[in-house]
């Protein structure tokens, strides 16, 4: 069934603006009496396809196409095409960023600086260890701030290579500055990939953030100082020794730092492979 013409009607381009966003409806008259023929032939007429972008408004996409039957017997049907602005600007091929900032419970075994600890009596010095019982630090559970960054990205399709990147990057830390974050501050913990009802691919990224610590000087058992600057996700711990000191006529034993240890916990990687535009783009 050949198509004779497609004409945009004078009642076309209805605009509706609400709190949920903008919709624009365009109405075409198509010379055919068989709406199913249009579907079967993949919309071979000069009409936009589902999810297609508006010709010149970048945040509007085709959300609905409706063919109204030929009730007047004129050999033509009306086709209504509705463009919709996705909520909060969440259009296909764009991103949504959210931050969850909470206090999470962690167990710590030492404090960052000797000035954070007071000993009574002063001679009962356990260094910077928490709950030191002569053999080891027992530690204590505390609440520390934790920031989770969640990013949702919509794509037209996902390839095997894309999926491999998402899998292989799990438990890596950014090796250079990444948007608002300095190198080493962001840990990628995984992603959820699913196909939406409109055929697009939605990827939900999950990240954790810990901020860079200010370098500090640590005093060793021999009185020397060492500038310690672990990277954000590095693990820092100390080994102690008993140091005899003369206090008046008495010799007292104090805990002093014998050695400092910094361990890299996660691999560093290039977060540019995620192809994210950022929260302000």
JOBEL-V586112 format. One record per helix or strand of 2 or more residues. SS is the DSSP state (2 for helix, 1 for strand). FROM is the first residue (numbers start at 1). LEN is the number of residues. If there is no record, write none. Layout:
ss: (SS/SS)
from: (FROM/FROM)
len: (LEN/LEN)
This chain:
ss: (1/1/1/2/1/1/2/1/2/1/2/1/1/1/1/1/1/1/1/2)
from: (6/14/21/35/60/77/87/95/114/140/160/172/186/201/216/225/235/250/267/271)
len: (3/5/10/6/9/9/3/14/3/16/9/3/10/9/5/4/13/14/3/4)
